[in-house]
Amino acid sequence: MLALLAALALRLGWVRTAAACAASLAPTLAANILRAASLFILEVGQLGALPAASHEWVGLAAFLVAAVALLAVIQALVPSEELSR
């Protein structure tokens, strides 16, 4: 969804939009693995007592990592002269 919104905002053509959607798979998968591993560590109790909102914060942090990585990839797909419009 973020890839499609970024493609819309940058007015990418269909080829670059498809490339952005395909490129979104790797950051999304990596962020989900990071989130699952972090939640496992939280649930096992390796870090001691943590606030109740830790679960939500881990999910938000994973989303932010994925979003920044995805936006960097999409920005690399766009020629610099199109970004300056």
CYANA upper distance limits for C-alpha pairs under 8 A (distance plus 0.5 A):
  1 MET  CA      5 LEU  CA      6.75
  2 LEU  CA      6 ALA  CA      6.57
  2 LEU  CA     67 ALA  CA      7.98
  3 ALA  CA      7 ALA  CA      6.56
  3 ALA  CA     17 THR  CA      8.15
  3 ALA  CA     20 ALA  CA      6.37
  3 ALA  CA     21 CYS  CA      6.13
  3 ALA  CA     24 SER  CA      7.05
  3 ALA  CA     70 LEU  CA      7.74
  3 ALA  CA     71 LEU  CA      8.20
  3 ALA  CA     74 ILE  CA      8.07
  4 LEU  CA      8 LEU  CA      6.58
  4 LEU  CA     17 THR  CA      7.39
  4 LEU  CA     20 ALA  CA      8.22
  4 LEU  CA     21 CYS  CA      7.47
  5 LEU  CA      9 ALA  CA      6.60
  6 ALA  CA     10 LEU  CA      6.54
  6 ALA  CA     71 LEU  CA      7.99
  6 ALA  CA     74 ILE  CA      8.10
  7 ALA  CA     11 ARG  CA      6.28
  7 ALA  CA     12 LEU  CA      5.64
  7 ALA  CA     13 GLY  CA      8.50
  7 ALA  CA     16 ARG  CA      8.28
  7 ALA  CA     17 THR  CA      6.11
  7 ALA  CA     20 ALA  CA      7.87
  7 ALA  CA     74 ILE  CA      8.33
  8 LEU  CA     12 LEU  CA      6.97
 10 LEU  CA     83 LEU  CA      8.19
 12 LEU  CA     16 ARG  CA      6.34
 12 LEU  CA     17 THR  CA      6.40
 12 LEU  CA     78 VAL  CA      8.28
 13 GLY  CA     17 THR  CA      6.54
 14 TRP  CA     18 ALA  CA      6.52
 15 VAL  CA     19 ALA  CA      6.73
 16 ARG  CA     20 ALA  CA      6.51
 16 ARG  CA     77 LEU  CA      7.36
 16 ARG  CA     78 VAL  CA      8.40
 17 THR  CA     21 CYS  CA      6.71
 18 ALA  CA     22 ALA  CA      6.67
 19 ALA  CA     23 ALA  CA      6.45
 20 ALA  CA     24 SER  CA      6.62
 20 ALA  CA     73 VAL  CA      8.03
 20 ALA  CA     74 ILE  CA      6.23
 20 ALA  CA     77 LEU  CA      8.06
 21 CYS  CA     25 LEU  CA      7.68
 23 ALA  CA     27 PRO  CA      8.21
 23 ALA  CA     70 LEU  CA      7.92
 23 ALA  CA     73 VAL  CA      7.61
 23 ALA  CA     74 ILE  CA      8.40
 24 SER  CA     28 THR  CA      6.62
 24 SER  CA     70 LEU  CA      6.34
 25 LEU  CA     29 LEU  CA      6.53
 26 ALA  CA     30 ALA  CA      6.58
 27 PRO  CA     31 ALA  CA      6.48
 27 PRO  CA     66 ALA  CA      5.62
 27 PRO  CA     67 ALA  CA      8.38
 27 PRO  CA     69 ALA  CA      6.75
 27 PRO  CA     70 LEU  CA      6.73
 28 THR  CA     32 ASN  CA      6.65
 28 THR  CA     66 ALA  CA      6.23
 29 LEU  CA     33 ILE  CA      6.72
 30 ALA  CA     34 LEU  CA      6.67
 30 ALA  CA     66 ALA  CA      8.09
 31 ALA  CA     35 ARG  CA      6.52
 31 ALA  CA     62 ALA  CA      5.67
 31 ALA  CA     63 PHE  CA      7.19
 31 ALA  CA     65 VAL  CA      7.20
 31 ALA  CA     66 ALA  CA      6.01
 32 ASN  CA     36 ALA  CA      6.56
 32 ASN  CA     62 ALA  CA      7.52
 33 ILE  CA     37 ALA  CA      6.58
 34 LEU  CA     38 SER  CA      6.52
 34 LEU  CA     62 ALA  CA      7.20
 35 ARG  CA     39 LEU  CA      6.56
 35 ARG  CA     58 VAL  CA      6.85
 35 ARG  CA     59 GLY  CA      6.58
 35 ARG  CA     62 ALA  CA      6.18
 36 ALA  CA     40 PHE  CA      6.62
 37 ALA  CA     41 ILE  CA      6.86
 38 SER  CA     42 LEU  CA      6.76
 38 SER  CA     58 VAL  CA      7.46
 39 LEU  CA     43 GLU  CA      6.53
 39 LEU  CA     55 HIS  CA      7.24
 39 LEU  CA     58 VAL  CA      7.64
 40 PHE  CA     44 VAL  CA      6.58
 41 ILE  CA     45 GLY  CA      6.86
 41 ILE  CA     46 GLN  CA      6.37
 41 ILE  CA     47 LEU  CA      7.86
 42 LEU  CA     46 GLN  CA      7.08
 42 LEU  CA     47 LEU  CA      7.14
 42 LEU  CA     54 SER  CA      8.48
 42 LEU  CA     55 HIS  CA      8.31
 45 GLY  CA     49 ALA  CA      7.69
 50 LEU  CA     54 SER  CA      7.08
 53 ALA  CA     57 TRP  CA      6.82
 54 SER  CA     58 VAL  CA      6.63
 55 HIS  CA     59 GLY  CA      7.04
 56 GLU  CA     60 LEU  CA      6.71
 57 TRP  CA     61 ALA  CA      6.55
 58 VAL  CA     62 ALA  CA      6.69
 59 GLY  CA     63 PHE  CA      6.70
 60 LEU  CA     64 LEU  CA      6.68
 61 ALA  CA     65 VAL  CA      6.74
 62 ALA  CA     66 ALA  CA      6.76
 63 PHE  CA     67 ALA  CA      6.49
 64 LEU  CA     68 VAL  CA      6.58
 65 VAL  CA     69 ALA  CA      6.70
 66 ALA  CA     70 LEU  CA      6.46
 67 ALA  CA     71 LEU  CA      6.54
 68 VAL  CA     72 ALA  CA      6.66
 69 ALA  CA     73 VAL  CA      6.82
 70 LEU  CA     74 ILE  CA      6.69
 71 LEU  CA     75 GLN  CA      6.49
 72 ALA  CA     76 ALA  CA      6.79
 73 VAL  CA     77 LEU  CA      7.07
 74 ILE  CA     78 VAL  CA      7.25
 78 VAL  CA     82 GLU  CA      7.15
 78 VAL  CA     83 LEU  CA      7.49
 79 PRO  CA     83 LEU  CA      7.37
 80 SER  CA     84 SER  CA      7.11
 81 GLU  CA     85 ARG  CA      7.59
